Amino acid sequence: MRRSAALFATCVLAATAAHAEVSVTPPLNAPAARFDPYKNFKFRVVWDGHIISGVTRVGPLVRTTQTVSFTPGGGGPTIATPGRTTYEAVTLEREVTHDPAFEAWADRVYTPAAPAGQPQSMRKDVEISILDQSGQQLLFVYRLTGCWPTEYMAISDIEANPPAAPLQRLTLTCNAWDRDRTAGSGP
């Protein structure tokens, strides 16, 4: 009886291991089971004429114009007029990839082994294109001018059992941004 129980346990373990092997290692020629991480992307980020791969989040584009109030020389009511316009930094985020675009641009601003770069050499224009739900039709294009990295996170927290892959983050300060009204079909 003992021998048959041991034999049964061995067979169960072998069958479980064989089943786990089949379910864990799918065949290489199974494209239907392939996960496409870019399927849900409804925007593109471009600089230097190249689409930057894997960007999963773009922070908001915020423009603020100060209010300047003054009272005319003869008194009377205070008049408000627009003052200086400032643009908030924009954050780009993606899972860690083999694409060195984030790090290469951040290195142009600061590299420990080299002197600081020329101010113009680190500035780039960035294009953010918004696509429709199908990801096929261009709706809006925003152009950010004179951008340069002010913060670069090479890798986020690393955990033994992470809920997601490690992230890279690049925060850009720009001189200005504007919507290209000649591109896309948006309002």
Helices and strands as residue ranges (DSSP letters): H 2-24, G 31-33, E 43-47, E 50-51, E 55-58, E 63-70, E 79-87, E 90-95, H 101-109, E 124-131, E 138-153, E 167-173, E 176-179
